[in-house]
Amino acid sequence: MSLRRILVIAKLTGVELSRRRIALGLLTALPLAFYGSQVSRGSDAVITGGVAMAFSVAGASIFVALTARPVDARLILAGYRPSELLLGRLLLLELFGLLITGIFSAIMVFGSDPIHPWAVASGVALVALTSVPFGLAVGAVSPHELEGVLILIGVVGVQLTLYSTELAAKFLPFWGGQRLLDHSVNAVAAGAAVPANALYAAGLLALATYFMTRRAPAVGGTKRHPRELLRASRHAPV
């Protein structure tokens, strides 16, 4: 595994995101709209806005995972490993997530004056950190962007309808962040929020790795002629 190659993939991911500035702007504005629509109703707006922030980071991760599929075949032919491709994207997307975390946290801390401001930042960070492997995993299993976005809307939408104290909420990937956000405004016990999110993130990353590795031999296996592989990569579905 090469650090230089990982950084190259991170740079290419940044270029791909820069081409989707309008989509990223809309994805970022959506959670802010959720928060803004709830802020007059009480401090629980922090929970709504923080969980809805998954739309921004996970949405960007889904776009990256899907649009990179045809490119992956050529990169594997050039000697890149699937793990290097995944880690490069993970690095850039997590940095993007932390940037969004800083913006969201500042807006919600000053806008809602929570009991524990540090828990707001921590909760939003947990949502962002889990959103990247979630988006990469969804992008790895979804045939097209529409299906991936619908999965994202469904999971985040259900999470938003549940309280962090409900059993069903604990089986969804953003429960840890939701619990910390709940702690920041309602002083409920944080419990196993961080370990739960870490396990979810690790599981989702493993899922994304599995599907990337499984797909790689079909387009980059050494038993097929290079010209045949290149032809297959050019016609690979997005």
N, C-alpha and C positions, 0 to 999 in steps of 0.2 A: 504494500500500500504506500502510495507516494503523497506527501503533503503538497507538493507542487501541483499534482493533478487535481487534488481536492480543491485547492485554491482556484485553479483554472475553471473548474465546474461552478464554483461559487460566483466567479466573475461572469460566466455565461448566464447563470441564473439571474444575476442582477440586471444584465442586459435585457433578458426576456421580460422581467418585471417592468423595466422602464418603457417597454413597448405597450404596456397595458395601464398607462397612467390614469386614463378615464375610469376604467373598471376598478382599479385600486382606490381611486378617489371616492367612487360610489360605495364600495365595500366599507371604506372607513367612515363615510358619512352615515351609513345605515345604523351602526350601533350608537353613534352620537344622537341620532334622531330618536332611537329607543330611549336613551337616557333623558334627553330633553323633554320627551312627551310625558315622562314619569316624575321628573324632578319636583314638580309642584305638589305631588301627592305624598311626599315623604322621603325618608332616607333610603327606602327600599329601591329607589331608582338606581342606586349604586350597584345593587345585585343585578338588576336587569341590564344596565349598560355594560357591566363587566363581563357577564356571560355572553351577551350579544356581540362582544368584541371578537368572538370566535369566527364570526362571519368574515372579518377582514383578513385574519392571518390564515385560517383554514381555506378560505376561498382562493387566496393567492397561491397556496400550496397545491390545491387541486389543479389550477390552471398550469402551474409549472410542471407537475407530474404528467399531465396529459399531453401538453405540447412538446414535451421532451422525448416522447416515445420514438419517433422516427430518427431523432438525433442520436439516441442511445445506441442504436444499431451501428452507426458509423463510429461512434466513440469506442465501442467494444472492439470493433475491427481494428481500431488504432491502438489497442492495447489497454484501454481503461477497464477497470473492474467495476461490476455493479455496485459494490460497496463504496468505491470512490465517487461514483456518480451520486449515490444517495447522500453520502456525508457532505459533499460539496453543496448540494441543495439544502440540506439540513442546516449547515452553517449560515448560509446567507439568509434563509427564511427565519431562523431564530433571531438573527440580528434585526431583521425587519420587524419581527414580533416584539422585541424589546424596545424598539423605537416607538411603535404604536402603544406599548405599555406605558411608556413615559408620558406620552401625550394624554392618553385616557386617564391615567392616574391623577395627573395634575388637574385636569378639568373636573373630575369627580370629587377630589379632595376639597378644592376651593368652592365647588358648586353645592356640596351637600354637607360639608363639615362633619365627617363621620367620627365616631368615638375613637377608633383606632386607625389613623391614616396609614400607618405602615401596613396594616392588613389589606387595605385597598390596593396598594401597589403590589403586595405579595399575591393577592387573589387574581388580579389582572395578569400578573406575570405567569402564574400557573396556567391560566386559560390560554395565554399566548404560547407557552412552551408545549402544551399538549395539542394545540391546534395544528402545529406544523406536522408532527407524525400522523395526526388524524387526517389532515389534508393529503399527505403523501400516500397514506394507505388507501383512502377513498379514490384518489387518482390512479392508483395501481390496479384497482379492481373494477373501476367504472369504464364502460366502453366509450363514453363521450362526456363532454362537459355538462350537458343537461342533466344526465343521471347523477353525476357527482354533486352538482349544486343542489339537486333535490334531496339527496341523502343528507347533505349539510343542513339544509333548511329543516328537514325532519328531525334530526338529532338535536340541534340547537333549539328548535321550536319547542320540542317536548321538555327539554331541560328548563326552559324559561317558564313553563307552566307549573313546574313542581317546586316545592319548598325544599331547601337543603336537608330538612329534618325528615323528609319522606323516604321510605325505603327504596322506592323506584328510582329516585334521583341518584342514589349511590351506585346504580348500575350503568350510569351514563358517564361519558369520558370527562366531562367538565365539572363533576361534582366537587372535586377538591378545591378548585378555584371559587366555585359558588359558595362553598362552606366558609372559606376565608372571608369572602365579601360579606356574607351574612354575619360573621363574627365582627367585622369592622363597623357595622351599623346597629346590630342587635345584641352584641355581646354574647352570642351563643358559643359554646365550646368548639374550638377548631377541630378537635379530635384528630383523626387520621387523614386530614386533608392532603398534606404533602405526600406521605407514602402512597396514598390511593392514586393521586395524579401521576406519580412517578411510575407506578406499575402500569397504569393505562398507557402512558407515553411509551414505555418500553415495549409493551405488547403490540401497540400500533406500529411502532418502528420495525419490530420483528416481522409483522405482517407485510409491510411495504417491502422489506428486504426479501422476503420469501417470493413475492410475486415478481419483483424485478429480476431476481436470480433465476426463477423459473422461466421467465420470458427470454432471458439472455441466450441460452443455448439454441433457441429457435431461430435467432437472427445472427448469433455470433459464435455458434459452435465450431470447433476446429475440424469436424468431420465433413463439413460442406465446403465446396469450392468458394474462395473469396468473392468471385464475380457473382455467384449465386446469392451469397449473403448480402452483397451490396444491392443487388436487384430487389431482394426481399425487403431491405430496409427502406428503399425508396417508395415501396407500395404499402408500407406498414400503416395500418389504420391509426388515427389519432383518437 
